[in-house]
Amino acid sequence: MLSLVLGGARSGKSALAERLAHESGREVVYVATAQALDGEMADRIAHHRARRPAGWVLVEEPLALAAVLHQHARADRFLLVDCLTLWLSNLLGIDEGAHFASQRNVLLDGVCDLPGDIVFVSNEVGLGITPLGELTRRFVDEAGRLHQALAQRCDRVVFVAAGLPLTLKGTPP
């Protein structure tokens, strides 16, 4: 089953995805896309690490997400990807977004063929005002397009606010 869990910062989306992984009873591979480029992000990463079970396999991959999914997906595994918007940020900064477009297409073209359960966590950033600055507007636009394309492919899409899940598509978690 493919699932997409969306929400704002500190909405509870990662906690929901982690609960789904834990309840699956399968081997969990946690795919982290964050990079600790400053102290605040290092603290966020440490927070996520502290609450993950020690038995989960951790794969840190900021760029080649599709390749990692193809490498680790198996029928008896649960893959948790946290998070797509950090992955987007990492790729948009490389070469005016051309690398992102390529990686996005590879991800979207192959994700439905992967075995096992995969949950993607991502920040919904399109609910506010139109941001100032070209790069920020591009980020919001690309995140929205990515979410729409992935949601079409997913069996379940959940929006989380204040720790409460709202199922947009598929069966409730």
Phi, psi and omega in degrees: 000135174260130179229147174237124179246115182248153174175174178277181177298134179057033180275341184106007183294317179293320179298320178296313180299320179293323177295317178299319178297312181299315183289345181292334182073007181261168170296133182251131171247117181264116180259109182260130181256353184288152173235133181277078182271352176208172184296321181296318179291325176299321177295319178297317179297317179298321178299315179294318179299319185296330183264355178280141175298144183296333183281351179285140175281132178252128173237119178260116181215105182278346187233305189271061185297313182300318180297319179295318179297316179296325181290323189255344183291129175213157182301331183262015181241158174240117178259132178241118180255119181224105008217160183290325182289329173292320176301315177301313179301316180300319184280324181296333181280356186279302189209056180065016176093359180296321179294322177298313181302317179295311181294322177299314181297319178297317179298307184294325181289332186248352189295327182289341181270357184280139178280164176081186178262139176226129174243125176258131175254137179206153179275127173276111185247003185263016183267353183260199179285163176294122185289155174280145176096135184298315182295318180294319177296320178296317179301311180299316179297314181293322177297316179298317179295318178298314180299317180297314182294318180289321179300324177298327183272341185277149175281330183222137174228128183232135173254132182244130175221133179054033179078004183253124180276136174241114181282121180265333183207137175084197183276144177299148179287000000 
